[in-house]
Amino acid sequence: MIPFSDPSASYQSHKDEIDQAIRRVLDSGWYVLGHEVESFEQEFSDFHGHDFHSVGVANGTDAIALSLRALGLKEGDEVITASHTAVATVAGIEQAGYRPVFADIDPLTRCLCPQSLQSRISDRTKAIIPVHIFGQPCDMNSIMEIARSNDLWVVEDCSQAHAAEIEGKKVGSFGDLATFSCYPTKNLGALGDGGVVLCPDPEKAERLRQLRQYGWDNERESIHSGVNSRLDELQAAVLRVKLKHLDIDNNKRRQLADLYDERLRDLPLTLPHRSAKEIHAMHLYVIERENREGLMKHLRDNGIGASLHYHLPVHRHQAYSGGFHGADDLPNTEAFYQRNLTLPLFPELEKESIEKIANEVHAWFERT
Ligand SMILES: Cc1ncc(COP(=O)(O)O)c(C=O)c1O
């Protein structure tokens, strides 16, 4: 089976450096929030090229919840996001005690549609979470304009878009805060759970450092009610290795995506949008096709791990089907979920595998 993602291939391709990093931590005798976490935070900030601060946390969901809390929102405040995202985005909003409101996506980019976003703003709205889904940057210029003219905070969910860019500027450097998951399948993936928040404001970064560890100040007095969401040293050491290779690994993803584009271009399929002004992180290669079930079955029957991202938009999951504001008016989201199909893509995927997958897609069209 060609999997749609392969974290063990990523480990194998950086094995020597990762093994050394792990050994270094084991020998150090210091396993949680130490030198490796501090170094990773500094390197992650530097990677974003400006005067940023980074705070390592336990996972990408906590990164969202803690970011919203660091902004000082009040219970019940509304946060607008897309329903076309990982459930985690919405779980993070709820975990922090805020109310998710759903806006629709732009069918071309599959990211938050600025017009729909504008239509969801009410007196209760306090923040927006644009999700750079599948590695595709959102229209951050329009979103920031809407946010600034309505006095709203912006937390970019960059969990699927590490190192993507818009006109030479990395995603994560547009909003007030940016959150990243480092789950093993992500473009910057640990060997377990991990997450990080990026922000330009040192006070918010300090607040996040307190919130991630029981709300403690330097004297270990809890000055806020916090949580335990610490990043451990082993994961930070692995992430330091992976960060060094992130640009090269993302380039490999884009080259493989180019191959898919070339081989599938002539078929009646919608391929991922690519813009010359942006650098797509190509976390997932998602195509669209009416009645995609037959094609998905054909690929799976032939050893190809075609899958769905996702099988449901968040508002259609049982737990979230209880009338969230905006959920009844998401035509582009609903349409996308009838058509989406994810093809395998990860930096170590062989070009021959792309050939095989493309041949099977062609074979299915020839048969039908
Ligand atoms: C868009 C998005 N946001 C947030 C998360 C949450 O990350 P984690 O699984 O590390 O909590 C993920 C990961 O699945 C994601 O894809």
The ligand as an SDF file (V2000), in Angstrom:
LIG
                    3D

 16 16  0  0  0  0  0  0  0  0999 V2000
   -5.6210   22.6480   10.9410 C   0  0  0  0  0  0  0  0  0  0  0  0
   -5.2250   22.0060   12.2430 C   0  0  0  0  0  0  0  0  0  0  0  0
   -5.3800   22.7010   13.3880 N   0  0  0  0  0  0  0  0  0  0  0  0
   -5.0530   22.1880   14.5790 C   0  0  0  0  0  0  0  0  0  0  0  0
   -4.5420   20.9090   14.6790 C   0  0  0  0  0  0  0  0  0  0  0  0
   -4.3000   20.3640   16.0500 C   0  0  0  0  0  0  0  0  0  0  0  0
   -3.1230   19.7990   16.2680 O   0  0  0  0  0  0  0  0  0  0  0  0
   -2.8490   18.6210   17.3340 P   0  0  0  0  0  0  0  0  0  0  0  0
   -3.3430   17.3620   16.7190 O   0  0  0  0  0  0  0  0  0  0  0  0
   -1.3660   18.7020   17.4670 O   0  0  0  0  0  0  0  0  0  0  0  0
   -3.5520   18.9720   18.5870 O   0  0  0  0  0  0  0  0  0  0  0  0
   -4.3520   20.1470   13.5260 C   0  0  0  0  0  0  0  0  0  0  0  0
   -3.8080   18.7930   13.5880 C   0  0  0  0  0  0  0  0  0  0  0  0
   -4.4490   17.8210   13.3340 O   0  0  0  0  0  0  0  0  0  0  0  0
   -4.7110   20.7040   12.2630 C   0  0  0  0  0  0  0  0  0  0  0  0
   -4.5710   20.0140   11.1270 O   0  0  0  0  0  0  0  0  0  0  0  0
  1  2  1  0
  2  3  1  0
  2 15  2  0
  3  4  2  0
  4  5  1  0
  5  6  1  0
  5 12  2  0
  6  7  1  0
  7  8  1  0
  8  9  2  0
  8 10  1  0
  8 11  1  0
 12 13  1  0
 12 15  1  0
 13 14  2  0
 15 16  1  0
M  END
$$$$
